[in-house]
Amino acid sequence: MPDQIQSYKVICSGGLNSNENHLDLSDNNPGAATRLVNYEVSLFGGYRRIEGFAEYNSPYAEVKGATTTATGPVLCTALYEHPTLGNIIIAARKDPTTNTYSFYRSVVNNHWVKYSLTTTRVGAGHNASSGTPLTRLTTDGTTTVNKVRFTKFNFGDGNRIVFVDGANPAIVFDGTSWEVILKANSGGTSSPGGPNCLDKPALVDNFENHLFLSGDTSNSAVVAYSAPSDPFRFDTASGAGQLVVGFDVVQFKPFRTNLFIFGDNAIKKATPDVTAGFVIDNVTANVGCVARDSVVEIGGDLIFLSPDGFRPVAGTSRIGDVEIETISKNIQQVLGDLSVTFDLTTLNAVVIRSKSQVRFFIGDDTTTVPSSFGIIGGLRSADQKLGWEFGTLLGIRASCCDSSYIKTTTSSNLNITQELVVHGDYDGKVYQQEVGKTFNGVDILSVYSTPYFDLGDTETRKIFRKVNAFVRAEGPLTMQMGLTYDWDDPRVTNPAAYSQDSAGAPVKYGALGVDYGATNVIYGGTDKPIITTSIQGSGYAIQLTFVTLGAFDPYSVQGMVFEFSVAGRR
């Protein structure tokens, strides 16, 4: 009598889960991953191998002028809508022979242009005559500039961007001139700053048409704010002021109608008030932020890295009530190793809004590119609820990053809005993410390991016959599928990895935007979603691992179906 063939279906969802035991995952979350490297939450379901990155504006990716040099990592990459030049990138990098750094702007198909930082105003920190260069120190006392932060805003008089670094005064750029704002000045157009200003802020943002500054080591518990709609006035008479929060400020971010202020072990919020300017309320005295650049707004929430993982700050319908809970319990083991292995001051974050995704990059100039670590989180809708799924990144070494929607003009003069994601590296170059099949010419390693599936019974041996992998390939693909039996028991021999091939997605005539004269168009592809593999071996439980290493287009692993028969009980 032939064996009865049974099947077992798994849908890939849940993301990386490094905490649960295999028995629990097999029964309750079989679609989760025990390893998930360089995959993201797929818009089409399952886990999608991320896209690559390439030099921005190659061969002029290195931030330096045509006749000037620079050294060290890129200190910032700011996407800025210039009033006359359109979309540009402003980057910063150290000067090679002096204790200063400089700002540069990108030029399409040419070298970066170094700004002279000329000012049009006078007062403290300015020369009596306009056009005087403003220097930016890389080291001031005990403070060394390793990162330049910024905020972009328009208070009704044009797009401005403000840069801070913790060693120099905040500097404002309006597309033409650069102006520093100082405590010693009286405030206003002729003397930017005022008594409420901070001279060496490391943190900056804008909220309710005010410019906010903090992170000055000499005033570490103070958040300063400008007059309404005027980033150059920090005098009390104009409506500027200071918030004394009672702890060292790690970071602050606006969210909805509040400004949330994070310390190491506490969080407060500032709310606009007609008479007082802003009123401070306590949020929690038990939780704080351990990495200042982990605070990002995404998916209608503000999330941050706390000692017990990533947490959201979400307001409820009750006035003054704030709900805080951990969203990263599934990767707590991974997060627990971060502070031991890496310096969290090096953490950078970028939000990819089109994917409801955030990427965290961790590492410094001593970290090799292949070992550069990161975390990727994405929102997935399930049962009409949004939930977080996480994975890990390997091979992106970012010293800074930014993203923004920009308008591009096509050959038909159509304005198309697209999201541009960039990062600076410790090699002094700027790279564009979400492009290409490689990490700037380096093959992308991707790994997805399932839990061990006992198929409902740990005491029954199964003879495995076939795996149908549901894969959405966006181009030709060769993927290795490894099998591991019985929880990696050393007494059990596992078969060699199976090679799985897909021709990729076909070109469909009539598809919008297809260039049929392009050399990279695949006409012989297939949209068959299943890769069928006959397998060998038997065991009480089985784990699958999918691995790719090469210059492949992205692909999504959406699920799998096992075919097996029962051999008998122990």
DRENBALUM-821147 format. One line per field, with one value per residue (C-alpha): residue in three letters; chain; z, y, x. Coordinates in nm, 3 decimals, decimal comma, padded with zeros to 5 digits, m for minus. Each point is the difference from the previous one (the first is absolute). Layout:
N
type = (ALA|...) $
mol = (A|...) $
w = (Z|...) $
v = (Y|...) $
u = (X|...) $
//
This chain:
570
type = (MET|PRO|ASP|GLN|ILE|GLN|SER|TYR|LYS|VAL|ILE|CYS|SER|GLY|GLY|LEU|ASN|SER|ASN|GLU|ASN|HIS|LEU|ASP|LEU|SER|ASP|ASN|ASN|PRO|GLY|ALA|ALA|THR|ARG|LEU|VAL|ASN|TYR|GLU|VAL|SER|LEU|PHE|GLY|GLY|TYR|ARG|ARG|ILE|GLU|GLY|PHE|ALA|GLU|TYR|ASN|SER|PRO|TYR|ALA|GLU|VAL|LYS|GLY|ALA|THR|THR|THR|ALA|THR|GLY|PRO|VAL|LEU|CYS|THR|ALA|LEU|TYR|GLU|HIS|PRO|THR|LEU|GLY|ASN|ILE|ILE|ILE|ALA|ALA|ARG|LYS|ASP|PRO|THR|THR|ASN|THR|TYR|SER|PHE|TYR|ARG|SER|VAL|VAL|ASN|ASN|HIS|TRP|VAL|LYS|TYR|SER|LEU|THR|THR|THR|ARG|VAL|GLY|ALA|GLY|HIS|ASN|ALA|SER|SER|GLY|THR|PRO|LEU|THR|ARG|LEU|THR|THR|ASP|GLY|THR|THR|THR|VAL|ASN|LYS|VAL|ARG|PHE|THR|LYS|PHE|ASN|PHE|GLY|ASP|GLY|ASN|ARG|ILE|VAL|PHE|VAL|ASP|GLY|ALA|ASN|PRO|ALA|ILE|VAL|PHE|ASP|GLY|THR|SER|TRP|GLU|VAL|ILE|LEU|LYS|ALA|ASN|SER|GLY|GLY|THR|SER|SER|PRO|GLY|GLY|PRO|ASN|CYS|LEU|ASP|LYS|PRO|ALA|LEU|VAL|ASP|ASN|PHE|GLU|ASN|HIS|LEU|PHE|LEU|SER|GLY|ASP|THR|SER|ASN|SER|ALA|VAL|VAL|ALA|TYR|SER|ALA|PRO|SER|ASP|PRO|PHE|ARG|PHE|ASP|THR|ALA|SER|GLY|ALA|GLY|GLN|LEU|VAL|VAL|GLY|PHE|ASP|VAL|VAL|GLN|PHE|LYS|PRO|PHE|ARG|THR|ASN|LEU|PHE|ILE|PHE|GLY|ASP|ASN|ALA|ILE|LYS|LYS|ALA|THR|PRO|ASP|VAL|THR|ALA|GLY|PHE|VAL|ILE|ASP|ASN|VAL|THR|ALA|ASN|VAL|GLY|CYS|VAL|ALA|ARG|ASP|SER|VAL|VAL|GLU|ILE|GLY|GLY|ASP|LEU|ILE|PHE|LEU|SER|PRO|ASP|GLY|PHE|ARG|PRO|VAL|ALA|GLY|THR|SER|ARG|ILE|GLY|ASP|VAL|GLU|ILE|GLU|THR|ILE|SER|LYS|ASN|ILE|GLN|GLN|VAL|LEU|GLY|ASP|LEU|SER|VAL|THR|PHE|ASP|LEU|THR|THR|LEU|ASN|ALA|VAL|VAL|ILE|ARG|SER|LYS|SER|GLN|VAL|ARG|PHE|PHE|ILE|GLY|ASP|ASP|THR|THR|THR|VAL|PRO|SER|SER|PHE|GLY|ILE|ILE|GLY|GLY|LEU|ARG|SER|ALA|ASP|GLN|LYS|LEU|GLY|TRP|GLU|PHE|GLY|THR|LEU|LEU|GLY|ILE|ARG|ALA|SER|CYS|CYS|ASP|SER|SER|TYR|ILE|LYS|THR|THR|THR|SER|SER|ASN|LEU|ASN|ILE|THR|GLN|GLU|LEU|VAL|VAL|HIS|GLY|ASP|TYR|ASP|GLY|LYS|VAL|TYR|GLN|GLN|GLU|VAL|GLY|LYS|THR|PHE|ASN|GLY|VAL|ASP|ILE|LEU|SER|VAL|TYR|SER|THR|PRO|TYR|PHE|ASP|LEU|GLY|ASP|THR|GLU|THR|ARG|LYS|ILE|PHE|ARG|LYS|VAL|ASN|ALA|PHE|VAL|ARG|ALA|GLU|GLY|PRO|LEU|THR|MET|GLN|MET|GLY|LEU|THR|TYR|ASP|TRP|ASP|ASP|PRO|ARG|VAL|THR|ASN|PRO|ALA|ALA|TYR|SER|GLN|ASP|SER|ALA|GLY|ALA|PRO|VAL|LYS|TYR|GLY|ALA|LEU|GLY|VAL|ASP|TYR|GLY|ALA|THR|ASN|VAL|ILE|TYR|GLY|GLY|THR|ASP|LYS|PRO|ILE|ILE|THR|THR|SER|ILE|GLN|GLY|SER|GLY|TYR|ALA|ILE|GLN|LEU|THR|PHE|VAL|THR|LEU|GLY|ALA|PHE|ASP|PRO|TYR|SER|VAL|GLN|GLY|MET|VAL|PHE|GLU|PHE|SER|VAL|ALA|GLY|ARG|ARG) $
mol = (A|A|A|A|A|A|A|A|A|A|A|A|A|A|A|A|A|A|A|A|A|A|A|A|A|A|A|A|A|A|A|A|A|A|A|A|A|A|A|A|A|A|A|A|A|A|A|A|A|A|A|A|A|A|A|A|A|A|A|A|A|A|A|A|A|A|A|A|A|A|A|A|A|A|A|A|A|A|A|A|A|A|A|A|A|A|A|A|A|A|A|A|A|A|A|A|A|A|A|A|A|A|A|A|A|A|A|A|A|A|A|A|A|A|A|A|A|A|A|A|A|A|A|A|A|A|A|A|A|A|A|A|A|A|A|A|A|A|A|A|A|A|A|A|A|A|A|A|A|A|A|A|A|A|A|A|A|A|A|A|A|A|A|A|A|A|A|A|A|A|A|A|A|A|A|A|A|A|A|A|A|A|A|A|A|A|A|A|A|A|A|A|A|A|A|A|A|A|A|A|A|A|A|A|A|A|A|A|A|A|A|A|A|A|A|A|A|A|A|A|A|A|A|A|A|A|A|A|A|A|A|A|A|A|A|A|A|A|A|A|A|A|A|A|A|A|A|A|A|A|A|A|A|A|A|A|A|A|A|A|A|A|A|A|A|A|A|A|A|A|A|A|A|A|A|A|A|A|A|A|A|A|A|A|A|A|A|A|A|A|A|A|A|A|A|A|A|A|A|A|A|A|A|A|A|A|A|A|A|A|A|A|A|A|A|A|A|A|A|A|A|A|A|A|A|A|A|A|A|A|A|A|A|A|A|A|A|A|A|A|A|A|A|A|A|A|A|A|A|A|A|A|A|A|A|A|A|A|A|A|A|A|A|A|A|A|A|A|A|A|A|A|A|A|A|A|A|A|A|A|A|A|A|A|A|A|A|A|A|A|A|A|A|A|A|A|A|A|A|A|A|A|A|A|A|A|A|A|A|A|A|A|A|A|A|A|A|A|A|A|A|A|A|A|A|A|A|A|A|A|A|A|A|A|A|A|A|A|A|A|A|A|A|A|A|A|A|A|A|A|A|A|A|A|A|A|A|A|A|A|A|A|A|A|A|A|A|A|A|A|A|A|A|A|A|A|A|A|A|A|A|A|A|A|A|A|A|A|A|A|A|A|A|A|A|A|A|A|A|A|A|A|A|A|A|A|A|A|A|A|A|A|A|A|A|A|A|A|A|A|A|A|A|A|A|A|A|A|A|A|A|A|A|A|A|A|A|A|A|A|A|A|A|A|A|A|A|A|A|A|A|A|A|A|A|A|A|A|A|A|A|A|A|A|A|A|A|A|A|A) $
w = (00,000|m00,102|00,268|00,044|m00,119|00,228|m00,045|00,230|m00,100|00,139|m00,078|00,059|00,252|00,346|m00,073|00,199|00,331|00,198|00,336|m00,029|00,018|m00,310|00,141|00,056|m00,340|m00,175|00,161|00,019|m00,244|m00,270|m00,247|00,218|m00,063|00,227|m00,232|m00,230|m00,160|m00,262|m00,039|00,040|00,042|m00,352|m00,138|m00,178|00,304|00,154|00,032|m00,279|m00,051|00,017|m00,295|m00,029|00,019|m00,232|00,000|m00,022|m00,303|m00,099|m00,063|00,224|00,306|00,229|00,184|m00,108|m00,243|m00,342|00,139|00,376|00,211|00,309|00,243|00,223|m00,002|m00,138|00,297|m00,145|m00,311|m00,020|m00,289|m00,052|m00,244|m00,105|m00,103|m00,340|m00,047|00,082|00,188|00,124|00,268|00,257|00,155|00,256|00,033|00,190|m00,155|m00,025|00,152|00,246|00,300|m00,211|m00,221|m00,305|m00,171|m00,362|m00,246|m00,261|m00,370|m00,257|m00,201|00,161|00,315|00,325|00,055|00,328|00,175|00,127|00,280|m00,063|00,224|m00,060|00,366|00,277|00,377|00,224|m00,206|m00,313|m00,140|m00,032|m00,374|m00,190|m00,203|00,284|00,000|00,302|00,122|00,142|00,251|00,005|00,360|00,275|00,345|00,078|m00,284|m00,333|m00,296|m00,121|m00,133|m00,127|00,057|m00,174|m00,037|m00,306|00,013|m00,170|00,228|m00,297|m00,134|m00,186|00,063|00,271|00,157|00,337|00,090|00,349|00,121|00,375|m00,047|m00,195|m00,009|m00,201|m00,358|m00,228|m00,380|m00,225|m00,335|m00,022|00,332|00,318|00,339|00,347|00,297|00,334|00,361|00,008|m00,276|00,058|m00,253|m00,338|m00,349|00,095|00,302|m00,022|00,331|00,343|00,372|m00,027|m00,269|00,052|m00,146|m00,061|m00,060|m00,122|m00,057|m00,219|m00,124|m00,073|00,161|m00,025|m00,210|00,262|m00,037|00,292|00,116|00,268|00,078|00,108|00,253|00,210|00,016|m00,036|00,167|m00,210|m00,320|m00,161|m00,246|m00,233|m00,055|m00,210|m00,369|00,057|00,044|00,059|00,311|00,341|00,216|00,252|m00,120|m00,343|00,142|00,031|00,315|00,168|00,139|00,300|00,006|00,303|m00,179|m00,269|m00,334|m00,223|m00,282|m00,071|m00,281|m00,087|m00,025|m00,073|00,246|00,239|00,010|00,166|00,193|00,076|00,277|00,098|00,246|m00,053|m00,265|00,015|m00,250|m00,075|m00,109|m00,150|00,243|m00,084|00,306|00,101|m00,347|00,081|00,299|00,102|00,122|00,109|m00,227|00,192|00,261|m00,067|m00,367|m00,205|m00,328|m00,033|m00,354|m00,093|m00,374|00,041|00,044|m00,323|m00,104|m00,205|m00,056|00,209|00,298|00,155|00,083|00,192|00,135|00,375|00,228|m00,059|m00,376|m00,251|00,143|m00,155|00,147|m00,087|00,137|00,093|00,004|00,367|00,044|00,151|m00,022|m00,202|m00,083|m00,007|m00,081|m00,146|m00,367|m00,040|00,246|m00,279|m00,052|00,360|m00,003|m00,302|00,157|00,325|m00,181|m00,167|00,292|00,073|m00,356|m00,137|00,106|m00,016|m00,068|m00,350|m00,066|m00,293|m00,117|m00,325|m00,073|m00,336|00,003|m00,318|00,171|00,358|00,089|00,217|m00,020|00,283|m00,082|00,270|m00,033|m00,038|m00,209|00,170|m00,118|m00,331|m00,264|m00,007|00,379|00,023|00,192|m00,010|00,082|m00,239|00,118|m00,201|00,061|m00,128|00,006|00,149|00,118|m00,070|00,245|m00,065|00,157|m00,002|m00,158|00,027|m00,165|m00,010|m00,249|m00,094|m00,229|00,017|00,188|00,045|00,184|m00,074|m00,210|m00,121|m00,213|m00,165|m00,278|m00,293|m00,334|m00,315|m00,358|m00,266|m00,370|m00,048|00,249|00,252|00,366|00,187|00,376|00,122|00,327|00,010|00,272|00,050|00,251|00,057|00,077|00,201|m00,332|m00,072|m00,272|m00,036|m00,115|m00,123|00,142|m00,164|m00,330|m00,177|00,074|00,216|00,287|m00,226|m00,193|00,294|m00,017|00,246|00,252|00,109|00,248|00,112|00,242|00,105|00,343|00,040|m00,114|00,188|m00,201|00,309|00,158|00,134|00,052|m00,353|m00,267|m00,337|m00,342|m00,191|m00,374|m00,148|00,078|m00,203|00,069|m00,094|m00,128|m00,182|m00,199|m00,159|m00,228|m00,062|00,329|00,136|00,363|00,228|00,226|00,292|00,218|00,365|00,181|00,367|00,151|m00,146|00,182|m00,076|m00,042|m00,293|m00,350|m00,192|m00,381|m00,208|m00,088|m00,292|m00,275|m00,096|m00,320|m00,123|m00,332|00,170|m00,086|m00,368|m00,198|m00,093|m00,318|00,077|00,344|00,098|m00,040|m00,160|m00,242|m00,250|m00,150|00,328|00,024|00,351|m00,076|00,065|m00,252|00,097|00,365|00,181|00,253|00,140|00,374|00,100|00,004|00,051|00,151|00,065|00,329|00,193|00,362|00,300|00,352|00,279|m00,098|m00,295|m00,050|m00,334|m00,071|m00,318|m00,098|m00,291|m00,067|m00,328|m00,220|m00,014|m00,031|00,314|00,065|00,263|00,187|00,067|00,137|m00,047|m00,005|00,119|m00,124|00,235|00,123|00,352|00,072|00,358|00,361|00,217) $
v = (00,000|00,332|00,258|00,269|00,331|00,294|00,370|00,291|00,366|00,295|00,368|00,224|00,270|00,109|00,104|m00,095|m00,173|m00,069|m00,055|m00,272|m00,365|m00,214|m00,191|00,318|00,140|m00,324|m00,003|00,368|00,198|m00,227|00,289|00,180|m00,014|m00,112|00,176|00,285|00,185|00,271|m00,066|00,249|m00,029|m00,052|00,210|m00,318|m00,225|m00,194|00,116|00,195|00,018|00,367|00,197|00,107|00,334|00,179|00,308|00,314|00,204|m00,240|00,056|00,307|m00,177|00,111|00,323|00,240|00,284|m00,010|00,168|m00,050|m00,312|m00,133|m00,285|m00,241|m00,105|00,193|00,191|00,062|m00,053|00,240|m00,005|00,365|00,169|00,298|00,309|00,023|m00,324|m00,240|m00,323|m00,021|m00,185|00,200|m00,204|00,079|m00,134|00,087|00,216|m00,188|00,248|00,213|m00,050|00,080|m00,162|00,132|m00,032|m00,108|m00,023|m00,263|00,082|m00,242|m00,166|00,214|00,057|00,117|00,376|00,122|00,277|00,302|00,058|00,372|00,197|00,314|00,088|00,158|m00,036|m00,248|m00,273|00,214|00,255|00,359|m00,042|m00,249|m00,280|m00,123|m00,377|m00,191|m00,284|m00,328|m00,168|m00,378|00,001|00,248|m00,088|m00,349|m00,007|m00,157|00,028|m00,349|00,083|00,309|00,003|00,222|00,100|00,136|00,243|00,283|00,262|00,178|00,168|m00,281|m00,336|00,013|m00,263|00,024|m00,202|m00,078|m00,208|00,054|00,199|00,306|00,239|m00,105|00,118|00,085|m00,028|00,153|m00,098|00,314|00,096|m00,175|00,157|m00,114|00,069|00,082|00,066|00,320|00,163|00,204|m00,179|00,079|00,049|00,214|m00,202|m00,361|m00,180|00,137|m00,081|m00,317|m00,151|m00,287|00,048|m00,361|m00,207|m00,358|m00,043|00,197|m00,022|00,223|m00,008|00,234|00,246|00,023|m00,109|m00,221|m00,061|m00,227|m00,229|00,274|m00,168|00,318|00,014|m00,365|00,018|00,295|00,010|00,346|00,122|00,300|00,261|m00,113|m00,025|00,154|m00,226|00,307|00,137|m00,160|00,300|m00,033|00,309|m00,158|m00,321|m00,212|m00,193|m00,302|m00,323|m00,145|m00,370|m00,126|m00,257|m00,014|00,018|m00,298|00,096|00,184|m00,042|00,152|m00,240|00,120|00,283|m00,063|00,022|m00,314|00,046|m00,314|m00,058|m00,314|m00,107|00,235|00,162|00,329|00,186|00,369|00,124|00,346|00,242|00,339|00,178|m00,202|m00,088|m00,369|m00,210|m00,309|m00,318|m00,334|m00,299|m00,262|m00,008|m00,363|m00,017|00,199|m00,001|m00,167|00,114|00,358|m00,061|m00,294|00,233|00,006|00,062|m00,277|m00,147|00,263|m00,065|00,114|m00,286|m00,006|m00,247|m00,052|m00,241|m00,262|00,045|00,220|00,180|00,220|00,320|00,020|00,240|m00,134|00,177|00,088|00,334|m00,039|m00,377|m00,157|m00,366|m00,160|m00,363|m00,203|m00,092|m00,203|m00,287|m00,250|00,132|00,086|m00,242|00,180|00,341|m00,113|m00,065|00,342|00,205|m00,263|m00,027|00,351|00,364|00,119|00,358|m00,123|m00,110|00,168|m00,042|00,065|m00,034|m00,132|00,131|m00,170|m00,334|00,094|m00,106|00,122|m00,106|00,033|m00,011|m00,063|00,010|00,231|00,038|m00,303|m00,223|m00,175|00,034|m00,373|m00,003|00,330|m00,074|00,142|m00,062|00,036|00,041|00,013|00,024|m00,275|m00,007|m00,315|m00,048|00,371|00,092|00,135|m00,195|00,029|m00,256|00,019|m00,143|00,072|00,182|m00,094|00,192|00,363|00,222|00,336|00,296|00,209|m00,027|00,178|m00,058|00,224|00,011|00,198|00,107|m00,117|00,105|m00,269|00,030|00,073|00,290|m00,180|00,071|m00,326|m00,016|m00,273|m00,081|00,044|m00,183|00,084|m00,071|00,119|m00,246|00,006|m00,007|00,355|m00,095|00,043|m00,295|m00,037|m00,287|m00,189|m00,038|m00,282|m00,363|00,039|00,199|00,226|m00,295|m00,241|m00,300|00,015|m00,283|m00,086|m00,270|m00,114|m00,292|m00,137|m00,146|m00,376|m00,144|m00,309|m00,006|m00,047|m00,293|m00,007|m00,377|m00,107|m00,042|00,148|m00,086|00,325|m00,015|00,347|00,371|00,247|00,341|00,295|00,259|00,325|00,063|00,341|m00,133|m00,312|m00,163|m00,284|m00,077|m00,268|m00,187|m00,188|m00,259|m00,067|m00,288|m00,062|00,329|m00,035|m00,326|m00,080|m00,367|00,082|00,041|00,288|00,003|00,244|00,327|00,001|00,258|00,168|00,203|00,243|00,182|00,299|00,206|00,024|00,317|00,043|00,188|00,296|00,051|00,364|00,144|m00,303|00,089|m00,285|00,113|m00,023|m00,255|m00,115|m00,098|m00,367|m00,141|m00,364|00,036|m00,174|00,116|m00,352|00,060|m00,351|m00,150|m00,375|m00,198|m00,374|m00,053|m00,290|m00,094|m00,070|00,127|00,115|00,367|00,197|00,350|00,177|00,265|00,208|00,166|00,221|00,159|00,180|00,288|m00,093|00,209|00,008|m00,292|m00,090|m00,329|m00,009|m00,348|m00,371|m00,331|m00,327|m00,341|m00,285|m00,340|m00,143|m00,269|m00,086|00,107|m00,021) $
u = (00,000|00,155|00,076|m00,261|00,140|m00,074|00,067|00,085|m00,033|00,197|m00,065|00,302|m00,089|00,104|00,358|00,307|m00,071|00,316|m00,169|m00,262|00,084|m00,043|m00,295|m00,196|00,090|m00,093|m00,344|m00,086|00,213|00,144|00,033|00,254|00,373|00,282|00,247|m00,099|00,291|m00,055|m00,371|m00,284|m00,375|m00,129|m00,284|m00,112|00,020|00,287|00,361|00,166|00,374|00,090|00,129|00,361|00,175|00,241|00,220|m00,206|00,105|00,278|00,291|m00,030|m00,137|00,281|m00,082|00,276|00,043|00,160|00,312|m00,048|00,038|m00,174|00,055|m00,187|m00,365|m00,294|m00,142|m00,346|m00,207|m00,293|m00,246|m00,090|m00,237|00,211|m00,198|00,177|00,195|m00,281|00,071|00,357|00,193|00,193|00,278|00,268|00,354|00,316|00,272|00,331|00,247|m00,201|m00,227|m00,306|m00,260|m00,182|m00,337|m00,037|m00,286|m00,048|00,026|m00,140|00,277|00,269|00,201|m00,153|00,012|00,146|m00,193|00,191|m00,259|m00,016|m00,233|m00,206|m00,059|00,207|00,020|00,180|00,159|m00,028|00,234|m00,118|00,010|m00,207|00,154|00,223|00,060|m00,136|00,221|m00,131|00,231|00,035|00,123|m00,087|00,127|m00,122|m00,256|00,093|m00,235|m00,088|m00,345|m00,181|m00,377|m00,253|m00,360|m00,181|m00,291|m00,185|m00,153|m00,154|00,313|00,175|00,162|00,262|00,222|00,176|00,310|00,137|00,294|00,057|00,322|m00,116|m00,295|m00,302|00,029|m00,292|00,008|m00,267|00,148|00,214|00,158|00,108|m00,077|00,107|m00,226|00,161|m00,097|00,210|m00,207|m00,311|m00,218|m00,149|00,133|00,296|00,113|m00,126|m00,054|m00,079|00,025|m00,214|00,221|00,246|00,347|00,098|m00,312|00,023|m00,375|m00,240|m00,359|m00,297|m00,343|m00,301|00,205|00,274|00,360|00,109|00,358|00,145|00,292|00,243|00,231|00,015|m00,382|m00,086|m00,344|m00,122|m00,205|00,002|m00,260|m00,011|m00,267|m00,298|00,090|00,345|00,304|00,224|m00,173|00,064|m00,093|m00,283|m00,185|m00,056|m00,146|00,313|00,086|00,157|m00,141|00,185|m00,087|00,196|00,215|00,264|m00,177|00,079|m00,237|m00,323|m00,251|m00,336|m00,291|m00,351|m00,076|00,291|00,375|00,135|00,324|00,203|00,251|00,190|m00,270|m00,292|m00,219|m00,188|m00,214|m00,041|m00,342|m00,067|m00,165|m00,147|00,140|00,305|00,129|00,044|m00,103|00,200|m00,169|00,144|m00,042|00,196|00,275|00,084|00,100|00,250|00,189|00,342|00,085|m00,088|m00,020|m00,237|m00,300|m00,203|m00,358|m00,154|m00,344|m00,177|00,226|00,324|00,236|00,328|00,254|m00,034|00,191|m00,269|m00,036|m00,178|m00,300|m00,273|m00,135|m00,366|m00,257|m00,341|m00,333|00,049|00,173|00,343|00,002|00,278|00,018|00,344|00,074|00,284|m00,043|00,321|m00,041|00,068|00,355|00,086|00,291|00,147|m00,053|00,156|00,326|00,010|00,127|00,266|00,128|m00,052|00,020|m00,361|00,111|00,083|m00,360|m00,173|m00,357|m00,181|m00,370|m00,120|m00,355|m00,115|00,060|m00,099|00,352|00,286|00,365|00,248|00,372|00,261|00,377|00,297|00,316|00,153|m00,286|00,060|m00,265|m00,097|m00,047|m00,188|m00,317|m00,347|m00,364|m00,289|m00,358|m00,317|m00,372|m00,225|m00,379|m00,152|m00,357|m00,064|00,279|00,349|00,282|00,377|00,231|00,377|00,308|00,372|00,218|00,353|00,235|m00,124|00,246|m00,171|00,149|m00,312|m00,314|m00,313|m00,309|m00,253|m00,254|00,132|m00,142|00,170|m00,069|m00,028|00,069|m00,369|00,029|m00,217|00,071|00,033|00,040|00,233|00,169|00,377|00,195|00,367|00,274|00,353|00,277|00,318|00,188|m00,117|m00,248|m00,376|m00,210|m00,356|m00,202|m00,284|00,186|00,179|00,071|00,311|00,143|00,205|00,142|00,014|m00,233|m00,289|m00,019|m00,353|m00,101|m00,345|m00,031|m00,337|m00,076|00,021|m00,333|m00,111|m00,324|m00,213|00,181|00,357|m00,005|m00,089|00,268|m00,089|00,137|00,030|m00,054|m00,052|00,004|m00,203|00,154|m00,220|00,246|m00,070|00,316|00,051|00,272|00,208|00,085|00,211|m00,073|00,143|m00,240|00,153|m00,175|00,075|m00,167|m00,078|00,110|00,349|00,070|00,369|m00,091|m00,228|00,142|m00,152|m00,012|00,205|m00,165|m00,239|00,035|m00,324|m00,028|m00,260|m00,015|m00,153|m00,303|m00,092|m00,044|m00,366|m00,078|m00,216|00,154|00,033|00,348|00,167|00,279|m00,001|00,327|00,188|00,277|m00,092|m00,359|m00,075|m00,247|00,041|m00,086|m00,278|m00,253|m00,038|00,026|00,110|00,348|m00,040|00,287|00,005|00,182|00,147|00,021|m00,216|m00,030|m00,224|00,033|00,135|00,138|00,047|00,265|m00,010|00,330|00,098|00,337|00,029|m00,110|m00,367|m00,310|m00,214|m00,230|m00,258|m00,037|m00,373|m00,055|00,055|m00,182|00,161|m00,100|00,081|m00,112|m00,001|00,262|m00,090|00,041|00,308) $
//
